[in-house]
Amino acid sequence: MIVKVLSENTTSLEKLGSEHGLSIYIETGTHKILFDMGASGLFAENAEKLGVDLTKVDLAVISHGHYDHGGGLKTFIGINSRAKIYLHQKAFERHYANRPGGIKAYIGLDETLLPNERFVFCGDRYKIDTEVELFSGVKGKRLIPSGNADLFMKVGDSFIQDDFTHEQNLVIGENGKILLVAGCAHNGVINIISRFKEEKGCLPDYVIGGFHLYNNGTKQNEAPEIVDKIGNFLMDTGSKYYTCHCTVIDSYKRLKSVMGENIDYISTGTQLIIAM
């Protein structure tokens, strides 16, 4: 399996741009998958420089309804005319974040893209084929990211705390091994892993994703003792982790001190060969 990071907060190559967002290209023996599309069209510019032909992508996934994961959706639709795009059925609900000065800024997806016959709206479980599926409906509340307190959804004229029912996770199985991909893990990475085990009766071999250990509104990292608890839990799973985006470097270094070789950071331009 080939994984190429098309857009992330940092970059490993001078020729590639970076932004607060995430977009990952995954190539299996069967599929060419685009997971998330960053905050803008930058992922497409970087894809060209990395030799990724986005016209050949045959399925795309938006992990949740925030602009930094679906901001490039219009760009992708313009480039690729064939791939179905899988979103949670609540992804286009209106999402907001606290900003300085008491402002609630809209951070949702571009509603002008609706309707679109290529969109596939998913529930708590959606099986694409024997290799690829999606799941949401994560119920656990252990070590939920503190940054969630500044994230909201608008119902009528009222702002209520976002419950992240719109967040879905990608599962790819190949040759008896499993890769789990999360966007921001707003539901808490340990709760996502626990839900996966509940559903599958096993743990994933590999996990890729942001763990939301940084509040982009307040510019604050998650408390070190919380990061340590998360690291110890993940270490006990025996899975290999690749983190990025909303984990940010400071929290990653803390995780690395706990998990050692079981975790690495991936940036824009990172290319992985995962033995599946």
PEVENTA-V25804 format. One record per residue. N is the residue number from 1. RES is the residue in one small letter. BURIAL is # if it has 9 or more other C-alpha atoms within 8 Angstrom, else .. Layout:
((N/RES/BURIAL) (N/RES/BURIAL))
This chain:
((1/m/#) (2/i/#) (3/v/#) (4/k/#) (5/v/#) (6/l/#) (7/s/#) (8/e/#) (9/n/#) (10/t/#) (11/t/#) (12/s/#) (13/l/.) (14/e/.) (15/k/.) (16/l/#) (17/g/#) (18/s/#) (19/e/#) (20/h/#) (21/g/#) (22/l/#) (23/s/#) (24/i/#) (25/y/#) (26/i/#) (27/e/#) (28/t/#) (29/g/.) (30/t/.) (31/h/#) (32/k/#) (33/i/#) (34/l/#) (35/f/#) (36/d/#) (37/m/#) (38/g/#) (39/a/#) (40/s/#) (41/g/#) (42/l/#) (43/f/#) (44/a/#) (45/e/.) (46/n/#) (47/a/#) (48/e/#) (49/k/.) (50/l/.) (51/g/.) (52/v/.) (53/d/.) (54/l/#) (55/t/.) (56/k/.) (57/v/#) (58/d/#) (59/l/#) (60/a/#) (61/v/#) (62/i/#) (63/s/#) (64/h/#) (65/g/#) (66/h/#) (67/y/#) (68/d/#) (69/h/#) (70/g/#) (71/g/#) (72/g/#) (73/l/.) (74/k/.) (75/t/#) (76/f/#) (77/i/.) (78/g/.) (79/i/.) (80/n/#) (81/s/.) (82/r/.) (83/a/#) (84/k/#) (85/i/#) (86/y/#) (87/l/#) (88/h/#) (89/q/#) (90/k/.) (91/a/#) (92/f/#) (93/e/#) (94/r/#) (95/h/#) (96/y/#) (97/a/#) (98/n/#) (99/r/#) (100/p/.) (101/g/.) (102/g/.) (103/i/.) (104/k/.) (105/a/.) (106/y/.) (107/i/#) (108/g/#) (109/l/#) (110/d/.) (111/e/.) (112/t/.) (113/l/.) (114/l/.) (115/p/.) (116/n/.) (117/e/.) (118/r/.) (119/f/#) (120/v/#) (121/f/.) (122/c/#) (123/g/#) (124/d/#) (125/r/#) (126/y/#) (127/k/.) (128/i/.) (129/d/.) (130/t/.) (131/e/.) (132/v/#) (133/e/#) (134/l/#) (135/f/#) (136/s/#) (137/g/.) (138/v/#) (139/k/.) (140/g/.) (141/k/.) (142/r/.) (143/l/.) (144/i/#) (145/p/#) (146/s/.) (147/g/#) (148/n/#) (149/a/.) (150/d/.) (151/l/#) (152/f/#) (153/m/#) (154/k/#) (155/v/.) (156/g/.) (157/d/.) (158/s/.) (159/f/.) (160/i/.) (161/q/.) (162/d/#) (163/d/.) (164/f/.) (165/t/#) (166/h/#) (167/e/#) (168/q/#) (169/n/#) (170/l/#) (171/v/#) (172/i/#) (173/g/#) (174/e/#) (175/n/.) (176/g/.) (177/k/#) (178/i/#) (179/l/#) (180/l/#) (181/v/#) (182/a/#) (183/g/#) (184/c/#) (185/a/#) (186/h/#) (187/n/#) (188/g/#) (189/v/#) (190/i/#) (191/n/#) (192/i/#) (193/i/#) (194/s/.) (195/r/#) (196/f/#) (197/k/#) (198/e/.) (199/e/.) (200/k/.) (201/g/.) (202/c/.) (203/l/#) (204/p/#) (205/d/#) (206/y/#) (207/v/#) (208/i/#) (209/g/#) (210/g/#) (211/f/#) (212/h/#) (213/l/#) (214/y/#) (215/n/#) (216/n/.) (217/g/#) (218/t/.) (219/k/.) (220/q/.) (221/n/#) (222/e/#) (223/a/.) (224/p/.) (225/e/.) (226/i/#) (227/v/#) (228/d/#) (229/k/.) (230/i/#) (231/g/#) (232/n/#) (233/f/#) (234/l/#) (235/m/#) (236/d/.) (237/t/.) (238/g/.) (239/s/#) (240/k/#) (241/y/#) (242/y/#) (243/t/#) (244/c/#) (245/h/#) (246/c/#) (247/t/#) (248/v/#) (249/i/.) (250/d/.) (251/s/#) (252/y/#) (253/k/.) (254/r/#) (255/l/#) (256/k/#) (257/s/.) (258/v/#) (259/m/#) (260/g/.) (261/e/.) (262/n/#) (263/i/#) (264/d/#) (265/y/.) (266/i/#) (267/s/#) (268/t/#) (269/g/#) (270/t/#) (271/q/.) (272/l/.) (273/i/.) (274/i/.) (275/a/.) (276/m/.))
